[in-house]
Structure formats: structure tokens, C-alpha cells
Amino acid sequence: MIKENNNIKIQIASDEHLPYVDIILSTIEQAAKVRGTGIARRNPDYIRNKIKEGKAIIALSGDEFAGFCYIESWGHEKFVANSGLIVAEKFRGQGLAKRIKRMAFELSRKRYPNAKIFGLTTGLAVMKINSELGYKPVTFSELTDDEEFWKGCQSCVNYDILMRTNRKHCLCTGMLFDPAKDNKPEPLPPKRLNVYGRWLRFKQFVFLKANGNSKNKNNKNKRNLLKSLFAALFT
Ligand SMILES: CC(C)(COP(=O)(O)OP(=O)(O)OC[C@H]1O[C@@H](n2cnc3c(N)ncnc32)[C@H](O)[C@@H]1OP(=O)(O)O)[C@@H](O)C(=O)NCCC(=O)NCCS
């Protein structure tokens, strides 16, 4: 599985790509700093293993690192997560993330045909890409309950929010592709995209405000309001 476009080659990573592990991790870390958002940090060995197991997608422009994503199965292969999506800054805005995610999606479907595919994201671009692949926004209760997966969130700066809500909500939105359902990919109408954008901003407002003053009695009301809004928007 190799796709080439605009001189950028996207492929399933293998041992020859192990030297890119450092730049992959530093690009992910740097992007999280710029966005001021949380990430589930991965160590070099974890990424190395993904590459060795043929569970990672890498994009290169010549020898230059352009983008990356990996897949991992959870809950006895009932679920597969597509994680760690990153596109190096100079290659953004050319549809590269979309192509990487599509290849990760195809790889997930091939290796785990019966698994539900999911991802957690704070980004509108990823919500958009996922929607086009047939993912739907879901509550966290629909995602894997595999403790190991959720442990990955421990290194995120927003982990306290996840714990405070008994793992029901966080700044990330869960999205799921269920192969058993008719997940017809649908182009996202602009109106729907605006709803996603407002939803992400609203979550940040509610949770980060609640975080700043955890004794505030209004917090509970805000969280209840959030739950109702989620239900109204996405169910
Ligand atoms: C998010 C990211 C992966 C997007 O990469 P990219 O190659 O520029 O994305 P694409 O060009 O494939 O764009 C895909 C779609 O998202 C839209 N998009 C891209 N960046 C966007 C942004 N910052 N805000 C809103 N929409 C955006 C594009 O317009 C495109 O939609 P279209 O098909 O309707 O034109 C890249 O900006 C990045 O690596 N950011 C830092 C890491 C990150 O946020 N990772 C995701 C963690 S969940």
C-alpha cells in the first residue's frame, strides 16, 4: 500500500523508517505546545514497535518527514484506535492528513475487519476527516473500556477533567466507525461543521472554567448542560 501525490509518498512504515521516530515525536510534542492542548504522550519504544508491527503510516517528501499516524487494537481487538496523527507544518493544508487517515483507516479495516474504529480528538480538521470516513461522534461510553487505552490519557494535561467526570467527558470528542452499521461516509455540510466548531469551543469553556474553580456549585449544572447539549447535537 503506497500512495504518491505531489511528490509526497504515503506508505505503511517499516524498519527502514525507524530513524524517523525522534522527529515524529518532537513534531507531535511541538504541535501540542503550539495548540495549547493535551496529548497522550508516547515514548520512542512505543512508536518503534508500531512501525515494526506494520501498524503505522508515514508520509515522506523525498527523505523529509511529512506526516504520521498509527493504529492500535484494544479490548481484545473489538476496537481499533487511529492515533498520533501529525502533519509537519510546512506540509499542512494540502490534504495530507486526509490521505494519511484514509490509509490508516484502510489498514485498520484490513487487519481488524470486525473491529469498531475510533479516535479521540480536540481538532476540527480531524472531526471533519473522520466524518468523511463514516465516523460518528459518540459519548465515551461507546468506546473501549480497555483500561490500557485510557491509561494513555494520563500524560495529557487535561487528565484531571477525564477523572473528574468519571471518564464520561473531556475536551476530546470521541468518534466511532461501526462496521456493523451503515456508516456511509457523508460530506460534512458547512452548517454541521459550524456545529462541531461551536461544540469544541463550548466544551473548552465549560471544562476549563470548571477546572479553574472546582468548588463552584455551578460546575455541576454546567456539566449537566453539557450532557444535554451533546445529546441534542449528536443523537
Ligand atoms: C490537524 C492536522 C493533522 C491537519 O493536517 P492537514 O494535512 O493540514 O489537513 P488536510 O489538509 O488534510 O485537511 C483536512 C480537512 O480539514 C480542514 N482543516 C485543516 N486544518 C484545519 C484547521 N486547523 N481547522 C479547521 N479545519 C481544518 C481542511 O480544510 C480540510 O477540509 P476540506 O477537505 O473541506 O478542505 C495538522 O494541522 C496537524 O498536524 N496539527 C497538529 C497535530 C494535531 O492537531 N493532530 C490531531 C490530533 S487529534
The ligand as an SDF file (V2000), in Angstrom:
LIG
                    3D

 48 50  0  0  0  0  0  0  0  0999 V2000
   -4.6720   18.6610   12.1230 C   0  0  0  0  0  0  0  0  0  0  0  0
   -3.6570   18.3420   11.0250 C   0  0  0  0  0  0  0  0  0  0  0  0
   -3.2910   16.8690   11.1420 C   0  0  0  0  0  0  0  0  0  0  0  0
   -4.3040   18.6560    9.6630 C   0  0  0  0  0  0  0  0  0  0  0  0
   -3.3530   18.3290    8.6390 O   0  0  0  0  0  0  0  0  0  0  0  0
   -3.5300   18.8550    7.1220 P   0  0  0  0  0  0  0  0  0  0  0  0
   -2.7210   17.9940    6.2440 O   0  0  0  0  0  0  0  0  0  0  0  0
   -3.2780   20.3130    7.0740 O   0  0  0  0  0  0  0  0  0  0  0  0
   -5.1060   18.5940    6.8920 O   0  0  0  0  0  0  0  0  0  0  0  0
   -5.7980   18.4480    5.4690 P   0  0  0  0  0  0  0  0  0  0  0  0
   -5.1410   19.3980    4.5070 O   0  0  0  0  0  0  0  0  0  0  0  0
   -5.8630   17.0150    5.0820 O   0  0  0  0  0  0  0  0  0  0  0  0
   -7.2450   18.9780    5.7800 O   0  0  0  0  0  0  0  0  0  0  0  0
   -8.3290   18.1300    6.0220 C   0  0  0  0  0  0  0  0  0  0  0  0
   -9.5650   18.9900    6.1950 C   0  0  0  0  0  0  0  0  0  0  0  0
   -9.5180   19.6850    7.4350 O   0  0  0  0  0  0  0  0  0  0  0  0
   -9.5740   21.0860    7.2230 C   0  0  0  0  0  0  0  0  0  0  0  0
   -8.6320   21.7000    8.1570 N   0  0  0  0  0  0  0  0  0  0  0  0
   -7.2850   21.5680    8.1490 C   0  0  0  0  0  0  0  0  0  0  0  0
   -6.7550   22.2520    9.1930 N   0  0  0  0  0  0  0  0  0  0  0  0
   -7.8130   22.8070    9.8500 C   0  0  0  0  0  0  0  0  0  0  0  0
   -7.9220   23.6130   11.0000 C   0  0  0  0  0  0  0  0  0  0  0  0
   -6.8520   23.9770   11.7020 N   0  0  0  0  0  0  0  0  0  0  0  0
   -9.1640   23.9980   11.3960 N   0  0  0  0  0  0  0  0  0  0  0  0
  -10.2620   23.6200   10.7090 C   0  0  0  0  0  0  0  0  0  0  0  0
  -10.2240   22.8440    9.6120 N   0  0  0  0  0  0  0  0  0  0  0  0
   -9.0160   22.4580    9.1870 C   0  0  0  0  0  0  0  0  0  0  0  0
   -9.1730   21.3030    5.7880 C   0  0  0  0  0  0  0  0  0  0  0  0
   -9.7510   22.4810    5.2560 O   0  0  0  0  0  0  0  0  0  0  0  0
   -9.6980   20.0550    5.1140 C   0  0  0  0  0  0  0  0  0  0  0  0
  -11.0660   20.1900    4.8390 O   0  0  0  0  0  0  0  0  0  0  0  0
  -11.6230   20.2380    3.2940 P   0  0  0  0  0  0  0  0  0  0  0  0
  -11.3630   18.8630    2.7540 O   0  0  0  0  0  0  0  0  0  0  0  0
  -13.0680   20.5480    3.4260 O   0  0  0  0  0  0  0  0  0  0  0  0
  -10.8230   21.2740    2.6320 O   0  0  0  0  0  0  0  0  0  0  0  0
   -2.3770   19.2270   11.1540 C   0  0  0  0  0  0  0  0  0  0  0  0
   -2.7470   20.5750   11.1950 O   0  0  0  0  0  0  0  0  0  0  0  0
   -1.5620   18.8870   12.3910 C   0  0  0  0  0  0  0  0  0  0  0  0
   -0.6970   18.0120   12.3630 O   0  0  0  0  0  0  0  0  0  0  0  0
   -1.8460   19.5910   13.5170 N   0  0  0  0  0  0  0  0  0  0  0  0
   -1.1680   19.3390   14.7660 C   0  0  0  0  0  0  0  0  0  0  0  0
   -1.4590   17.9780   15.3630 C   0  0  0  0  0  0  0  0  0  0  0  0
   -2.9220   17.6900   15.5060 C   0  0  0  0  0  0  0  0  0  0  0  0
   -3.7510   18.5650   15.7360 O   0  0  0  0  0  0  0  0  0  0  0  0
   -3.2420   16.3810   15.3830 N   0  0  0  0  0  0  0  0  0  0  0  0
   -4.5710   15.8850   15.5580 C   0  0  0  0  0  0  0  0  0  0  0  0
   -4.6730   15.3290   16.9400 C   0  0  0  0  0  0  0  0  0  0  0  0
   -6.2680   14.6540   17.1980 S   0  0  0  0  0  0  0  0  0  0  0  0
  1  2  1  0
  2  3  1  0
  2  4  1  0
  2 36  1  0
  4  5  1  0
  5  6  1  0
  6  7  2  0
  6  8  1  0
  6  9  1  0
  9 10  1  0
 10 11  2  0
 10 12  1  0
 10 13  1  0
 13 14  1  0
 14 15  1  0
 15 16  1  0
 15 30  1  0
 16 17  1  0
 17 18  1  0
 17 28  1  0
 18 19  1  0
 18 27  1  0
 19 20  2  0
 20 21  1  0
 21 22  1  0
 21 27  2  0
 22 23  1  0
 22 24  2  0
 24 25  1  0
 25 26  2  0
 26 27  1  0
 28 29  1  0
 28 30  1  0
 30 31  1  0
 31 32  1  0
 32 33  2  0
 32 34  1  0
 32 35  1  0
 36 37  1  0
 36 38  1  0
 38 39  2  0
 38 40  1  0
 40 41  1  0
 41 42  1  0
 42 43  1  0
 43 44  2  0
 43 45  1  0
 45 46  1  0
 46 47  1  0
 47 48  1  0
M  END
$$$$
